[in-house]
Amino acid sequence: DHTLYALVDGQVSFAIKGSMNKRTVNVTAA
């Protein structure tokens, strides 16, 4: 389960980068 619960109100963007398909999660506070 890769569900992520944001602890702050804002925009959560998911990106898969790298040859290892490393998951990068960026949370931008509104």
Summary of the structure (lengths in Angstrom):
residues: 30
radius of gyration: 10.6
end to end distance: 25.7
largest distance: 31.3
contacts: 43
relative contact order: 0.42
helix: 0%
strand: 53%
